[in-house]
Amino acid sequence: HALRPYRRAPHSPLPNQQTMLDFSNPPGIASVVPCKGSPASCLSYHSSGKRLFVAHCGDSRLQVVDCLTGKADRPAYRMERETIQLVHATHHEDCILFTGSGNSHVQQPVGQKFAVNYMSVYDNKVLRKFRGHSDVVNSLSQCPENDSFLSASNDRTVRLWTLQSAGCLAECNLPGDATNSPLAVFDSSGMVFGMTAQMSNLQGHYLHMYDARNHGAGAFAELKITMEDLSKSVLDASAAMGRAPMATVEANALAQSPFTSVQFNASGNQILVGSNSGLSLLLDGFEGTIQKVLIGSSVSGAGNNSKAVCCFTADDKYVLSGNPDGTLDVWQVDTGTIVQRLDAAAMGGAIESVAFNPAYQQFASGSKEIALWMA
């Protein structure tokens, strides 16, 4: 399979929208990259689409995959001192951001243990440490327009940084009755960022929007996703999919699950949220209202669900979500229905990560091996 760049869509409503994979015909696995250790827990493409960065939190390794050849282009890096849980590409194709939780066998100050690290993979060197968080970092988000980035931590803060200096530019605190697991993300323009946090009474989630150029003024929109609305949407979606009837208490349990990921689509008018119960939610990007609930085949109201692993395609038309049985569901955004189910069970185990290439007709799924998919 030759890796094809996206073709520009004529008269596109989005300045950067490009045509994408046609999911009416299922794509196939074009290349397999062995993990040689723990599963691929986090994936991040560089904006050029030519590199994929892969974190293996189980054994603290980082892989760099050449997306043009479909192979790891160098031996894996071992992050034994810092460890690694999240990885995020930056604008420089040789530099990444990553976070860990420190090596339990090495004495480290708290600020060092939960620092965000800026690393060059060219010479295997940490260029800068961003210290300030006192607990595990849950999310990283690089601004698409400049060198600023966001980190959200269990210490109940969201911090804004710039790669150019180690000091924190701004700190956003959670509402007083929020739990300690926030998430934060820039939209595709870099002009807005959003922050989510669950209410401490489990009655819903906060969604606050900030102007990135005037963040000091506080959130310009303070939205709420209530447990009641979410539970009703779960019941409606379950019935529409023809699933076995779900009890209200089961829907409530799913609705009370913490969020684990958040992403704006390319046009900024929708937000994709993944939850710890396996649900994926499509929210209105301006009002925060629930538009669609995507319930994977493995999601059960009885509990014991895996966290949702999901992402938008670059044209905003589809959502990819991974399942514990090694399959991937392709959801049509407009209808909230599954249009394809892709089988990656041969990669070994559950799908633990998924990402869509921003520049080529390719996406990646991570389990015990990394699969690069193409039409």
N, C-alpha and C positions, 0 to 999 in steps of 0.2 A: 504494500500500500504506500503510495506517495503522499506525503503530508501536504494538503492543499490549504492555502490561505483563504480566508473568507472573501467572497466577492461583495463589493459595495452594492447595497440595495438602492435602486433608483428612487428618487423622491422620498427617501427615508425620513420619517418624522423625528428620528434621533440622528444627531450629527455624526455619531460613530457607529450606527447600527449596520451590521453586515449580515448577509444570508448565512444560514447555519446548516447543520446536519438535517437531513430529511428523515424524520423518525417514522414516516409511513413505511419505510423499509428498515428493519433493525440493523444498527451498526454492529460490527464485530470487533473482536480483540485483535489488534494489529501487532501488538508487541507485549511481551511479558518481561518485567524487570524483577528478578529474584530479590527478596528482602534479606535472606540469609540471617534471620534472627527473628525478633519480635515483629508483629504486624505493622503496617503503615498507618499510623494513627492521625497524621495531619499532613495535608497536601497544600502546596501554594505554588501557582504558576507565576513566572515573571511576565510582565506586561508584553514583552516581545513574543511570548508564546514558545520560545525556543528552549526554555529550561523549566523543569519542575523540581521543586524542593520538597523533600519527604522527611518527616520526623518520625522516629520510632521511639516512643516514650518508654516502652518496655525494657529496652536495653540501651537507651540514651545514645542513639546514633542518628546521623543526618546523611541522607543520600542526595546526590545531585543527578538528575536524569536529563539527558540530551533528548529533547522531544523530536528532533529531526531524524535521529538514528534509532530511537527507542531503546537506548541502553544507558546504564549508569556510566557517566563519562570519567569517573575517578573512584578510587576506593572510598567507602563510607567514612565519615568523620566520627570519632568517638568523643562524646561530650560528658566525660565521666565526672568532671568537677562541677560544672553547672547543672548537668542533666538537661534534658529537653522534653517539653510537652507541647509547645506551640512553635510553629515556624511561619514566617510571613516574608514574602519577597518585598524588596524595596525597588526604587527606580533603577539602581545600578545592578546589572545582571550578575555581578560577582559578590553582592552583599545582601545579607538577610538580617532580619530580626528574629530572635528566638528567646524563649523563656523556659525555665525549669523550676525545680523546687530545691535545688542543692543536693549535694551528696551527703547522705546521713552519716557517712564515716569520716567526713571532713568538717572540722569546726569552722563555721562561717558566721559572720554577723548577719542579722536578719535582712538588712538592706542589700547585702551581697547575694544572699540566698535566693531572694525573689526579684532580683534585678532583671531588667530587659537588656539583652545583649545584642550589640550591633557587630556583626561578624563578616569578615571577608573570607569567602571560600577559595579565593585565588591563592592566598598564602596561609590559610588556616589560622587566622588571628582574630581575636576579639578586639575591635577598634575602639569601642566605647561601651561603658556600662551605665545604664540609666537606673540609678538607685532612688528609692523612695517608697516603694510598696513594702508592706510588712506581712503580706500573705500571698497565696497563690494567685497568679495572673490568669484570668479566664479567657480573655480575648485580646487580640492585637488588630489594629487597622491602620494601614498606611494611607495618608491622604493622596489621592491620584494626581493632585496638581502641584504639590510642593513636598518638602522634606519633613513635614509635621506628621505625627502619628499618635494614635490613642492606645492606651492600655487600661483594662478594667480588671479589678482585683477583688478578692474576698475580703480585703481590708476596708471595703465599703467606699472605695474611691475610684473615680475614672480620671486618669491623668492625660494631659496633652503635652507632648514633647516635640522637639525638633532634632533631627539627626546631627545638626551642626554643633550642638552643645549638650552637656550632660544634665543641666538643670531642668527641672519641670517648669513648663510655661504656665500651666493652669491646672487646677484641681477641682473636680466637680464631686460634691458629696451627694450621697443618696438621700431620698426623703427619710424622715425620722423613723417611719414604720416599715421600712423596706428591709428585706433580708440582705445577707452579705455576699450575694453572687451576681453582681451586675455584668452586663455586656455592653460594648460600645462599638459603633461602626460609622465610617464616613459614607456619604452617598457618592455616586459616580462623578459628581461635579466637584467634590471637595469643599463645597460651600456650606454644607449642612452635615451635622453628625447627630446620631441618635443614641440614646442610652436606655437600657431596659433594666428593671429590677423587680423582683417579686415582692408583693405585699407580705408583711410578716404574719398576718392572719390567714394567708393562703386564699384570700378572696379576690385575687386578681394580680395584674402586673402593671407597673408604671412604664410608660413610654414617653420620654422627654426628648424634645428636639431643640438643637442649638444652632445658632448662626456661628460658623467656624471663625468668621472675621470679627465677631462681637460676642464671644462666649462669656465675657465678663458680665454681661447684662443678664445672664441666667437663661433658662430655657424659654424659647418663644412659644412653645406649645407643650403643655403638660397633659398628656393623654392617659387614659386608663383602659385596660382590657380586663373587664370584670370576669370573675369566675362564672357568674350566672350566664353571661353572654357566650362565653367559651364552651360551657357545658351544653347549652342549647345547640350551638353550632356543631359540636361533636355528635349529638344525637341525630341532628338533621343530616349530616354527612354520612353517618353510618347507615341510616335508612335509605338514603339516595343510592348508596353503593350496593344495596341489597344484602347487607350483612345480617347475621342473626340479631334479633332485637337486643339492644343494650339497655341495661337498667340505668336509671338516673344516677344511682350511687356510683356506678362504674364510670359514667361520663364525668361525674364530679371529680373522681379520683384522677382521671386523665387530665382534666382541666386544671387541677392543682399542682401539676408537675412543673418543676423549674424549667426555664428556658436554658438551652445550652449553646445556641448559635443564633446569629442575626445577620442579615444581608439585605442591602438595597438592590433592586434590579437596576439595569442600565439607565432606564429613563427616570428613575427616582420616584415612580408613582406606586410602587409596591414594595413591601418588606416581607422577606421570607424568614420565618422563625422556626428553629428546631427545638424540640423539648426532650426532657429526660424520659418521657413516657413513650417516645417513638412517634408522636404526632408532629406534623409539619403544618405551619399556619401561613396563609397568605393574608397580609394586612394591607389596608389602604395606606399608602405612603404619606398621606397628608393628614388624615383624620384618625388613623390607627384602628379603624373598624375592621372586623373580621370578614374577609371576603370568601375564603375557602379554607376548609380543614382537610388535609390530606392524611388519610388513615391507611397506613401500610397493612399488608395482609397479616403480618405477625403481631400487630398491636392488639392487645387484649385489655378489656376493662378490669380483668382480674389481677393485673399487675405483672411484675417480672418482665417488663419490656426493656429493650435496649434503647439507648438514646437515639434520636433522629439524626441521620447523616444525610444532608441535603444541600443542593445548590441550584441556582438559576442557570439556564443556558444563556449565552451572551446576547441572544436576540429577544430575551424575556418571554419566549413563547412556551417554554417547558421548564419543569423542575425535575431534577434527578434526585432520587432518594434510594439509599442502600438498605438492605434487609439482612437480618441475622442469618438467613439461609443461603447467603451468597448471591442473591438476585438483586437487580436494580430495577426500580419502577421509573418509567418516564411518564410524568403527569402533564397533561395539557393545561396550561394556566387558565385559559378562558372558561373551560368547562369543569375543571377539577377532577377529570377522569384519567385513568391510566390508558395510554395509547400503546405502550410496549412494556414488556417485562423481559429484561436481559439477564442471561445466566452467566454468572462469573464464579460459580461454585468450584470450578476447577482451580481457582486461585487459592482455595483453602480457607474455609471459615467465613465468618461474618464480614460484611462490608463495613469497614471502620472509618473510611474517609472517601470523599468524592470531590472532584473539582473539574471545572470546565475551562479549556484553553481559551484565553481571551483573543487570540490572533489566528488560530488555525482550527480546522474542522477536526477537533480531537477532544476527548475528555479522559479523565483518569479515575480509577477506583482503587482503593487500597484495602488489602486484607493481608493474608500471609505472603502474597505476592502483589506486585503493582501491575495493573492492566491498563494499557493505553488503547482506547477504543477509537475506531474510525469507520466511516461508511464504506 
